[in-house]
Amino acid sequence: MIVIPAGVQVHLALGYTDMRKGLDGLSTLVQEHLKKDPFSGHLFVFRGKNASLLKILFWDGTGLCLFTKRIERAQFMWPRATEPGGTVMLTPAQLAMLLEGIDWRTPERFWRPLLAG
């Protein structure tokens, strides 16, 4: 589980990314294609072509960090790319759902509060 401090934004890179890229390759993608600063402290999330692997790039104040997750029995839900180089902003809760393999765009809620009557 990743604890995201207050004020940190989560940027989901649209489309898919070559998962052979490491810290330097992904930080270059952030700068050149997403037009963002990889040293801002925000999280940048990339998905592989087969949708079972993702990488998160972030700056922790002392260096670049790379988190990788491969999901075994599902695929990561990703929005369709309408234009190359775009991003979608996620909340920390949506990122947590994404990492668990839950469709963060339309989460199903099973518990409903009782109506006061």
C-alpha positions as CSV (number, residue, x, y, z in Angstrom):
1,M,0.0,0.0,0.0
2,I,1.2,3.5,-0.8
3,V,0.4,6.3,1.6
4,I,0.0,9.5,-0.4
5,P,0.6,12.7,1.6
6,A,-1.9,15.6,1.3
7,G,-1.4,17.8,-1.7
8,V,0.3,15.1,-3.8
9,Q,-1.4,14.7,-7.2
10,V,-1.8,11.4,-9.0
11,H,-1.3,11.6,-12.8
12,L,-2.4,8.6,-14.9
13,A,-0.6,8.6,-18.2
14,L,-3.1,7.8,-21.0
15,G,-2.3,5.0,-23.5
16,Y,0.3,2.4,-22.8
17,T,4.0,2.6,-22.1
18,D,7.0,0.4,-22.9
19,M,7.6,-1.3,-19.5
20,R,11.3,-1.8,-20.2
21,K,11.7,1.9,-19.3
22,G,13.2,2.6,-15.9
23,L,13.7,5.7,-13.8
24,D,15.4,7.8,-16.5
25,G,13.1,6.7,-19.4
26,L,10.0,7.4,-17.4
27,S,11.1,10.7,-16.1
28,T,11.9,11.7,-19.7
29,L,8.4,10.7,-20.7
30,V,7.0,12.8,-17.9
31,Q,9.0,15.9,-19.0
32,E,8.7,15.6,-22.8
33,H,5.3,13.9,-23.4
34,L,3.2,14.8,-20.3
35,K,4.8,18.2,-20.0
36,K,5.1,17.8,-16.2
37,D,7.9,18.0,-13.7
38,P,9.0,14.5,-12.5
39,F,10.6,16.2,-9.5
40,S,7.4,17.8,-8.3
41,G,6.6,15.1,-5.7
42,H,3.5,14.0,-7.6
43,L,2.9,10.4,-8.7
44,F,3.0,9.4,-12.4
45,V,1.3,6.1,-13.2
46,F,2.1,4.2,-16.4
47,R,0.5,1.0,-17.8
48,G,2.0,-1.7,-20.0
49,K,0.4,-2.8,-23.3
50,N,-1.1,-6.0,-21.9
51,A,-2.6,-4.1,-18.9
52,S,-1.3,-6.4,-16.3
53,L,1.8,-4.3,-15.3
54,L,2.0,-0.8,-14.1
55,K,4.8,1.5,-12.8
56,I,4.5,4.5,-10.6
57,L,7.3,7.2,-10.7
58,F,7.7,9.7,-7.9
59,W,10.2,12.0,-6.2
60,D,10.4,11.5,-2.5
61,G,12.6,14.6,-1.9
62,T,15.9,12.8,-2.0
63,G,15.6,10.8,-5.2
64,L,13.4,9.2,-7.8
65,C,11.4,6.1,-6.7
66,L,9.8,3.5,-8.9
67,F,7.0,1.3,-7.8
68,T,6.1,-1.7,-10.0
69,K,3.0,-4.0,-9.7
70,R,2.0,-6.9,-11.8
71,I,-1.6,-8.1,-11.3
72,E,-2.1,-11.8,-11.7
73,R,-5.7,-12.5,-12.5
74,A,-7.1,-9.3,-13.9
75,Q,-6.2,-6.2,-15.8
76,F,-5.7,-2.6,-14.7
77,M,-8.6,-0.5,-15.8
78,W,-7.4,2.4,-17.9
79,P,-9.3,5.3,-19.7
80,R,-9.1,5.4,-23.4
81,A,-6.6,7.9,-24.8
82,T,-8.3,10.7,-26.7
83,E,-5.1,12.6,-27.4
84,P,-1.5,11.4,-27.0
85,G,0.5,12.6,-24.1
86,G,-2.5,13.3,-21.9
87,T,-3.1,12.5,-18.3
88,V,-6.1,11.8,-16.0
89,M,-6.0,13.0,-12.4
90,L,-6.9,10.4,-9.8
91,T,-7.7,10.7,-6.1
92,P,-5.7,8.6,-3.7
93,A,-8.8,6.4,-3.2
94,Q,-9.0,5.8,-6.9
95,L,-5.3,4.9,-7.1
96,A,-5.9,2.4,-4.2
97,M,-8.8,0.8,-6.2
98,L,-6.7,0.7,-9.4
99,L,-3.8,-1.0,-7.6
100,E,-6.3,-3.6,-6.3
101,G,-7.7,-4.3,-9.7
102,I,-11.0,-2.6,-9.1
103,D,-12.6,-0.5,-11.8
104,W,-12.0,2.9,-10.2
105,R,-14.2,4.6,-12.8
106,T,-17.4,2.9,-11.5
107,P,-16.8,1.3,-8.2
108,E,-19.6,-0.9,-6.9
109,R,-20.7,0.0,-3.4
110,F,-22.3,-2.8,-1.4
111,W,-23.1,-1.0,1.8
112,R,-25.7,1.7,1.7
113,P,-26.6,4.0,4.6
114,L,-30.1,3.6,6.0
115,L,-32.4,6.5,5.2
116,A,-33.7,8.3,8.3
117,G,-37.3,8.0,8.5
